Amino acid sequence: MNDKPKGITAPPNLEELSNRLGKVRNLMLQENLDYYVSFDPINIYYLTNFANNVHERPFLLIIEREGIPKMVVPLLEKSHVESRSIGELEFHSYYEFPAPQGENWYDIYQKLIEKEKKVGIEAAMPSGIAEKTPGSKVITDIIDEVRIVKTDYEIGRSVHACKIINRGHKELLKICRPGVPEFALYQKVTGFMTSKIVTDIPSANFIVCKTVGAVWPPSFSHDPHIIPKLFAEMEEGGPHVSIVYAQVDGYGVEIERTFFLEHVPEKAKKPFEAMFQARELAYNLLKPGTNMGEIDSKVRKFITEKGYGDYIIHRTGHGLGITGHEAPYLAEGYDRLLEPNMLISVEPGIYIPGLGGFRHSDSVLITDDGYVKLTKAPEELNDLIIS
Amino acid sequence: MNDKPKGITAPPNLEELSNRLGKVRNLMLQENLDYYVSFDPINIYYLTNFANNVHERPFLLIIEREGIPKMVVPLLEKSHVESRSIGELEFHSYYEFPAPQGENWYDIYQKLIEKEKKVGIEAAMPSGIAEKTPGSKVITDIIDEVRIVKTDYEIGRSVHACKIINRGHKELLKICRPGVPEFALYQKVTGFMTSKIVTDIPSANFIVCKTVGAVWPPSFSHDPHIIPKLFAEMEEGGPHVSIVYAQVDGYGVEIERTFFLEHVPEKAKKPFEAMFQARELAYNLLKPGTNMGEIDSKVRKFITEKGYGDYIIHRTGHGLGITGHEAPYLAEGYDRLLEPNMLISVEPGIYIPGLGGFRHSDSVLITDDGYVKLTKAPEELNDLIIS
C-alpha cells in the first residue's frame, strides 16, 4: 500500500492539455498519421476541456502533426466552445444542421483534410462521419490509448472525486433499513453529493457532473445492471449491493458494497466469503508488470473452484478516468501489463438468482510498487450488517 | 388550431412495437436489404422498449425480413434486457468486453449475418462496429426515418410530457427575480418536474428520464448553448431566456421563453418584436404539404429584413420524440414536406452580443390541417415582465 495523492479541484492548465496533445502527436508519428480526427465528445473534452452533449450537429477536432488543432463546430456553438476550451483552437464553423448545399458540416470539414494523406479516426466515430472523411483512413484509438495512464493532475482530480463518493456512500449506509424505497435513497444520496460538488468546485461544468446512489436489494441484486424500479424497497437480510458513482466536474469514480440489513441469511455467508477472498486475490496481484487478462483468469478460476463458476457474469475490473468505464480492463483476453498511474475498479462478483449478488467495488490507483485504494468503506462482513 | 390529443402514461403494448417494426421492415423491402443492424441505443429503445447507457460493451439488434429480431448482448446484461424489453427477442450473449479469443462480441455477431447479403446500418453506428459487420453494407437510417412521423401512442406520450414541462415552466417563472442563482432555480424546477414524473408514472424507467430547468440571463443569453455557471444570477431587465426540457419516461419535449425582470430595456423591444413576428410567420406556414426548408428560409429572410440577419445562429426548429433533438428539421436545405403527426419545436431566435437572446420555443404537433401547440406559457411581451 502507498500514500494517497492529494486531491485537486482546479481546472486543468494549459501545460496539462499541451502535454496530453503532445502524447497524441507522438502516437501519430509512430503510426505515421498525417491527421487524427476526433469526434468522440469524451476525447474532445480530454484534449480541449470543452464538454458537450452532442446531438445531431457534429463537432470534429482535427489534429495535424503540428500547429493549432482545428475544430469544426456549428455556428451556434462557437462561442460556447470558446468560453469553455483551454488552449488554442482554430475554429471552422458551419451554417447549421442540415444546411443549404455547400454549407453543411462536411463541406467545411472536407476542405481541411488533404485527400492523399493518412487519417486516423476513432472506433467510436459514426459511420456517417467516417464516410465523409477524406484521405486514407485507419481506425486507431490513440487518444483513448493516451488516456489509459493518468497524469498526476488527473489522479488528483480522481482522488478528490473519491472523497465525494466516500462521503456519499457513508450517507447511503446511514439511511438503509427495510422498507426504504429506492427513490428516497437516490434523492438523499445524490442531493448530498451534488451539494458537496457545488461547494468544492463552484465553477464545475454540469455537463460533466453526474451522481448516482442506489441499492440493489436481494430480490434483484443478482442482476447487477438492471435499473431498479423507483419504489423498489430495501428488504430485511440481504445481500443488498450499493452503487455510489459520481462524475465530479469531469472525473468518474465508483464505490460499491455488499451489505445486509439486520441479519445475514445463512445461505449468503459462503458466497460472500468467496467474493471477499477473490477480491483479496485480485489485490495481491495488483502491481506494475502483471498481465491484466491473467488477473481476471486467476480470479475466475478461484471463484470457479469455490463452486460459483456459473455465477460469474463480468470481468474483475475496468479503467476509470474522465468516464466511469473505459480501458484498461482486468478482463480475460486483455493482454496488457499493469502500469503505475493506471486507475481501475476492482470488483469481482458472484450473482446467484434467487439469492442475490455479491460484489464490492473500489476505485484503485496503481503505484510504482503496488496500489492504493482511493475509496473507503467497510469491507468485512461483520462491519456490513446494518441494524 | 386543433384539439390537443389526450395524454398517455402507460408503457407501449406489443401491438405498438410490432407496428414500428413492421414499418422498418417495409423500408428494408424498399431498399432491398436482407438485414438491418441497429446499434444506436435510441433506435433500440424505439423498437424494443429496452433503454441503456451503452458503455464499451456493444448491444446490437439484427433485424431480418421476417422472424424474431436477434440481439447481441453482453452476458451481464441479458436479464436486464429481458426485464425491460417488450416483444420477442432472440438473445445471443457474449462473454465480456474484452473477451478471450473466439468469445468476443464480434465473434458472436459475425455468425449471425451471412457474408453475401445486403446489410443496412445506421449513420450513427461506430466505425469500429461497422468494420466488423459482415455483408455488403449500406448506410441508411431507416429506423430514424420511421421515427419522423409519430404514432398516436407516441403523440399521447408527448402530450403528457408537455403537461409536465408546462407545469415546470410555470414554477420557473414564479421564482425568477434579480439575484436568484442558476443552481437554486435548477434544483427547484427539476425537483418539481421529477416529483411529478414519479407521481404520474411510478414505473418510469429512469434511464430515459431527464429534467432541465434553467435561465440564461441577459449577460449571456446571446449564447444559447453555453452551459450557465452554477452561481450565475438573474439580473434586472432582460432578455432572460428560459429552457425547460424534460424527457418523461422516454419522451422529450421543450418549452422556452424570453422574459424580463421588472422592466424591459428600450433596446430589447424591437428585437423581441422581430422574434415574435418571425414566430408568427413560422406558425402561419405550419401545415401538411409545406416544405420544411422553405419555412426556415422565409423566417430567416423576414428576420434579415428586420435588420437582424447577422444575429441568426440556428434553424427555426427540430423534431422531438424519444429524444429532444431529432429529424425532421425546419432548416434551410432540408427538402421535405410537413406531414400530419410530425412533432417539432418552433423557435426562431435572434442573438445579439451585448444585449442578449430572443427566442420562444414550443413543442408543436402537425395535424391534418394545421398544428396544435402542446406547450403553453405566456407569449406576449406584456405577459412576460415579471415583477
Interface residues (C-beta under 8 A of the other chain):
Chain A: H55 E56 P74 L75 L76 E77 S79 H80 S83 R84 Y95 E96 F97 P98 A99 P100 Q101 E103 N104 I121 E122 A123 A124 M125 P126 S127 G128 I129 A130 E131 I139 F183 V198 P202 S203 A204 N205 F206 I207 H222 D223 P224 H225 I226 I227 K229 L230 F231 G293 I313 H314 R315 H318 T323 G324 H325 E326 A327 Y329 A331 E332 G333 Y334
Chain B: H55 E56 P74 L75 L76 E77 S79 H80 S83 R84 Y95 E96 F97 P98 A99 P100 Q101 E103 N104 I121 E122 A123 A124 M125 P126 S127 G128 I129 A130 E131 I139 F183 V198 P202 S203 A204 N205 F206 I207 H222 D223 P224 H225 I226 I227 K229 L230 F231 G293 I313 H314 R315 H318 T323 G324 H325 E326 A327 Y329 A331 E332 G333 Y334
